[in-house]
Amino acid sequence: MVSKPDYHAKRASSGPRILCHDETMESKPEYVEGPEAATRFDTLVRKVLSVPHEEIMRREAEYKRKSAMNPNRRGPKKRKAT
């Protein structure tokens, strides 16, 4: 009988690992440090702020229309004009 390597001993001796289909793979950090992080943040903020005010108002109005049509919504209901 062939013995499998001890999972816990292997895990304690190395860096973070992800198990995927009975194989181990090294995981990489999801963050960036240094000047690259600052430039990525700046570009993201510029993209968010570049959306025109009219577009934001249009999206909010569309969302309110959809949510008002939901018969199971919480809170006060709008009265229907008859």
Backbone as JSON Lines, residues from 0, in Angstrom:
{"i":0,"aa":"M","n":[0.84,-1.18,0.0],"ca":[0.0,0.0,0.0],"c":[0.89,1.25,0.0]}
{"i":1,"aa":"V","n":[0.58,2.19,-0.86],"ca":[1.36,3.43,-0.96],"c":[0.73,4.46,-0.03]}
{"i":2,"aa":"S","n":[1.53,5.06,0.81],"ca":[0.99,6.05,1.75],"c":[1.0,7.44,1.1]}
{"i":3,"aa":"K","n":[-0.03,8.18,1.4],"ca":[-0.13,9.55,0.89],"c":[0.62,10.49,1.83]}
{"i":4,"aa":"P","n":[1.17,11.58,1.3],"ca":[1.87,12.52,2.18],"c":[0.88,13.18,3.14]}
{"i":5,"aa":"D","n":[1.36,13.46,4.34],"ca":[0.52,14.08,5.36],"c":[0.17,15.5,4.95]}
{"i":6,"aa":"Y","n":[-1.11,15.79,4.83],"ca":[-1.58,17.1,4.38],"c":[-1.16,18.2,5.34]}
{"i":7,"aa":"H","n":[-1.34,17.98,6.64],"ca":[-1.07,19.03,7.62],"c":[0.43,19.35,7.71]}
{"i":8,"aa":"A","n":[1.27,18.36,7.6],"ca":[2.71,18.61,7.64],"c":[3.14,19.39,6.41]}
{"i":9,"aa":"K","n":[2.58,19.06,5.28],"ca":[2.91,19.76,4.04],"c":[2.41,21.2,4.11]}
{"i":10,"aa":"R","n":[1.23,21.41,4.66],"ca":[0.63,22.73,4.77],"c":[1.43,23.63,5.71]}
{"i":11,"aa":"A","n":[1.92,23.09,6.8],"ca":[2.64,23.89,7.78],"c":[4.02,24.31,7.27]}
{"i":12,"aa":"S","n":[4.6,23.51,6.37],"ca":[5.96,23.79,5.94],"c":[6.04,24.8,4.8]}
{"i":13,"aa":"S","n":[4.96,25.03,4.08],"ca":[5.03,25.91,2.92],"c":[4.07,27.08,3.06]}
{"i":14,"aa":"G","n":[4.03,27.94,2.04],"ca":[3.16,29.11,2.04],"c":[1.7,28.73,1.81]}
{"i":15,"aa":"P","n":[0.85,29.72,1.58],"ca":[-0.58,29.44,1.39],"c":[-0.81,28.61,0.14]}
{"i":16,"aa":"R","n":[-1.71,27.65,0.26],"ca":[-2.01,26.77,-0.86],"c":[-3.51,26.67,-1.04]}
{"i":17,"aa":"I","n":[-3.93,26.37,-2.26],"ca":[-5.33,26.16,-2.57],"c":[-5.47,24.75,-3.11]}
{"i":18,"aa":"L","n":[-6.42,24.0,-2.59],"ca":[-6.65,22.65,-3.09],"c":[-7.61,22.71,-4.27]}
{"i":19,"aa":"C","n":[-7.27,22.05,-5.34],"ca":[-8.1,22.05,-6.53],"c":[-8.01,20.68,-7.18]}
{"i":20,"aa":"H","n":[-9.09,19.89,-7.13],"ca":[-9.13,18.57,-7.76],"c":[-7.96,17.7,-7.31]}
{"i":21,"aa":"D","n":[-7.79,17.59,-6.0],"ca":[-6.75,16.76,-5.4],"c":[-5.33,17.19,-5.76]}
{"i":22,"aa":"E","n":[-5.15,18.39,-6.2],"ca":[-3.83,18.92,-6.47],"c":[-3.67,20.21,-5.66]}
{"i":23,"aa":"T","n":[-2.45,20.52,-5.32],"ca":[-2.21,21.78,-4.63],"c":[-1.58,22.76,-5.59]}
{"i":24,"aa":"M","n":[-2.0,24.02,-5.48],"ca":[-1.47,25.08,-6.33],"c":[-1.11,26.26,-5.45]}
{"i":25,"aa":"E","n":[-0.05,26.93,-5.79],"ca":[0.34,28.12,-5.03],"c":[-0.65,29.23,-5.3]}
{"i":26,"aa":"S","n":[-1.05,29.97,-4.27],"ca":[-1.94,31.11,-4.46],"c":[-1.12,32.39,-4.42]}
{"i":27,"aa":"K","n":[-1.56,33.36,-5.18],"ca":[-0.87,34.65,-5.23],"c":[-1.72,35.68,-4.5]}
{"i":28,"aa":"P","n":[-1.1,36.66,-3.88],"ca":[-1.88,37.68,-3.18],"c":[-2.71,38.49,-4.16]}
{"i":29,"aa":"E","n":[-3.86,38.97,-3.69],"ca":[-4.77,39.72,-4.54],"c":[-4.59,41.23,-4.37]}
{"i":30,"aa":"Y","n":[-3.52,41.66,-3.79],"ca":[-3.31,43.08,-3.58],"c":[-2.01,43.51,-4.26]}
{"i":31,"aa":"V","n":[-1.93,44.8,-4.5],"ca":[-0.74,45.38,-5.13],"c":[-0.26,46.49,-4.23]}
{"i":32,"aa":"E","n":[1.04,46.6,-4.05],"ca":[1.61,47.64,-3.2],"c":[2.5,48.55,-4.03]}
{"i":33,"aa":"G","n":[2.8,49.68,-3.45],"ca":[3.76,50.59,-4.08],"c":[3.11,51.57,-5.06]}
{"i":34,"aa":"P","n":[3.92,52.14,-5.95],"ca":[3.41,53.15,-6.88],"c":[2.37,52.59,-7.86]}
{"i":35,"aa":"E","n":[2.45,51.3,-8.16],"ca":[1.45,50.72,-9.08],"c":[0.06,50.76,-8.45]}
{"i":36,"aa":"A","n":[-0.02,50.54,-7.14],"ca":[-1.31,50.59,-6.45],"c":[-1.91,51.98,-6.54]}
{"i":37,"aa":"A","n":[-1.09,53.01,-6.39],"ca":[-1.59,54.38,-6.46],"c":[-2.12,54.71,-7.85]}
{"i":38,"aa":"T","n":[-1.41,54.27,-8.89],"ca":[-1.88,54.56,-10.25],"c":[-3.15,53.78,-10.56]}
{"i":39,"aa":"R","n":[-3.25,52.54,-10.09],"ca":[-4.47,51.77,-10.31],"c":[-5.66,52.41,-9.6]}
{"i":40,"aa":"F","n":[-5.43,52.9,-8.38],"ca":[-6.5,53.56,-7.64],"c":[-6.94,54.83,-8.36]}
{"i":41,"aa":"D","n":[-5.98,55.63,-8.82],"ca":[-6.31,56.87,-9.53],"c":[-7.13,56.6,-10.79]}
{"i":42,"aa":"T","n":[-6.75,55.6,-11.56],"ca":[-7.5,55.31,-12.79],"c":[-8.91,54.83,-12.47]}
{"i":43,"aa":"L","n":[-9.06,54.05,-11.41],"ca":[-10.38,53.58,-11.01],"c":[-11.27,54.75,-10.59]}
{"i":44,"aa":"V","n":[-10.74,55.66,-9.79],"ca":[-11.52,56.82,-9.34],"c":[-11.9,57.69,-10.53]}
{"i":45,"aa":"R","n":[-11.0,57.86,-11.47],"ca":[-11.32,58.66,-12.66],"c":[-12.44,58.03,-13.49]}
{"i":46,"aa":"K","n":[-12.45,56.69,-13.57],"ca":[-13.53,56.02,-14.29],"c":[-14.87,56.22,-13.6]}
{"i":47,"aa":"V","n":[-14.88,56.12,-12.28],"ca":[-16.13,56.29,-11.54],"c":[-16.64,57.72,-11.66]}
{"i":48,"aa":"L","n":[-15.75,58.69,-11.54],"ca":[-16.17,60.08,-11.59],"c":[-16.46,60.57,-13.0]}
{"i":49,"aa":"S","n":[-16.09,59.79,-14.01],"ca":[-16.32,60.23,-15.38],"c":[-17.75,59.95,-15.85]}
{"i":50,"aa":"V","n":[-18.57,59.27,-15.04],"ca":[-19.96,59.01,-15.43],"c":[-20.74,60.32,-15.28]}
{"i":51,"aa":"P","n":[-21.43,60.78,-16.34],"ca":[-22.17,62.03,-16.26],"c":[-23.32,61.96,-15.25]}
{"i":52,"aa":"H","n":[-23.65,63.1,-14.68],"ca":[-24.71,63.18,-13.68],"c":[-26.05,62.74,-14.27]}
{"i":53,"aa":"E","n":[-26.31,63.09,-15.52],"ca":[-27.57,62.71,-16.16],"c":[-27.71,61.19,-16.26]}
{"i":54,"aa":"E","n":[-26.59,60.51,-16.52],"ca":[-26.61,59.05,-16.61],"c":[-26.92,58.44,-15.25]}
{"i":55,"aa":"I","n":[-26.36,58.98,-14.2],"ca":[-26.63,58.48,-12.85],"c":[-28.09,58.68,-12.5]}
{"i":56,"aa":"M","n":[-28.63,59.85,-12.82],"ca":[-30.04,60.13,-12.53],"c":[-30.96,59.2,-13.35]}
{"i":57,"aa":"R","n":[-30.58,58.93,-14.6],"ca":[-31.38,58.03,-15.44],"c":[-31.4,56.62,-14.85]}
{"i":58,"aa":"R","n":[-30.24,56.15,-14.39],"ca":[-30.16,54.81,-13.81],"c":[-30.97,54.72,-12.52]}
{"i":59,"aa":"E","n":[-30.91,55.76,-11.7],"ca":[-31.69,55.76,-10.45],"c":[-33.18,55.75,-10.74]}
{"i":60,"aa":"A","n":[-33.63,56.53,-11.72],"ca":[-35.05,56.57,-12.07],"c":[-35.51,55.2,-12.58]}
{"i":61,"aa":"E","n":[-34.68,54.55,-13.38],"ca":[-35.02,53.22,-13.89],"c":[-35.12,52.23,-12.73]}
{"i":62,"aa":"Y","n":[-34.2,52.3,-11.79],"ca":[-34.24,51.42,-10.63],"c":[-35.5,51.66,-9.8]}
{"i":63,"aa":"K","n":[-35.86,52.92,-9.59],"ca":[-37.06,53.24,-8.81],"c":[-38.31,52.72,-9.5]}
{"i":64,"aa":"R","n":[-38.35,52.84,-10.83],"ca":[-39.5,52.33,-11.58],"c":[-39.64,50.82,-11.39]}
{"i":65,"aa":"K","n":[-38.53,50.11,-11.5],"ca":[-38.57,48.66,-11.33],"c":[-38.96,48.27,-9.91]}
{"i":66,"aa":"S","n":[-38.42,48.95,-8.92],"ca":[-38.72,48.59,-7.54],"c":[-40.16,48.94,-7.17]}
{"i":67,"aa":"A","n":[-40.72,49.99,-7.78],"ca":[-42.11,50.37,-7.5],"c":[-43.07,49.32,-8.06]}
{"i":68,"aa":"M","n":[-42.67,48.61,-9.1],"ca":[-43.53,47.59,-9.7],"c":[-43.55,46.29,-8.9]}
{"i":69,"aa":"N","n":[-42.66,46.12,-7.95],"ca":[-42.58,44.9,-7.15],"c":[-43.72,44.91,-6.12]}
{"i":70,"aa":"P","n":[-44.67,43.97,-6.2],"ca":[-45.79,43.98,-5.26],"c":[-45.38,43.54,-3.85]}
{"i":71,"aa":"N","n":[-44.24,42.9,-3.7],"ca":[-43.81,42.4,-2.39],"c":[-42.76,43.29,-1.74]}
{"i":72,"aa":"R","n":[-42.62,44.5,-2.22],"ca":[-41.58,45.38,-1.66],"c":[-41.91,45.81,-0.25]}
{"i":73,"aa":"R","n":[-40.9,46.12,0.51],"ca":[-41.08,46.56,1.89],"c":[-41.3,48.06,1.93]}
{"i":74,"aa":"G","n":[-41.86,48.5,3.02],"ca":[-42.03,49.93,3.23],"c":[-43.36,50.44,2.69]}
{"i":75,"aa":"P","n":[-43.57,51.75,2.77],"ca":[-44.83,52.32,2.31],"c":[-45.0,52.15,0.8]}
{"i":76,"aa":"K","n":[-46.24,51.85,0.4],"ca":[-46.54,51.66,-1.01],"c":[-47.03,52.98,-1.6]}
{"i":77,"aa":"K","n":[-46.71,53.19,-2.85],"ca":[-47.21,54.39,-3.53],"c":[-48.66,54.16,-3.92]}
{"i":78,"aa":"R","n":[-49.47,55.21,-3.85],"ca":[-50.88,55.1,-4.23],"c":[-51.01,55.17,-5.73]}
{"i":79,"aa":"K","n":[-51.94,54.4,-6.24],"ca":[-52.19,54.42,-7.67],"c":[-53.18,55.54,-7.98]}
{"i":80,"aa":"A","n":[-52.92,56.27,-9.04],"ca":[-53.83,57.35,-9.47],"c":[-54.98,56.71,-10.24]}
{"i":81,"aa":"T","n":[-56.23,57.04,-9.82],"ca":[-57.39,56.47,-10.51],"c":[-58.22,57.52,-11.2]}
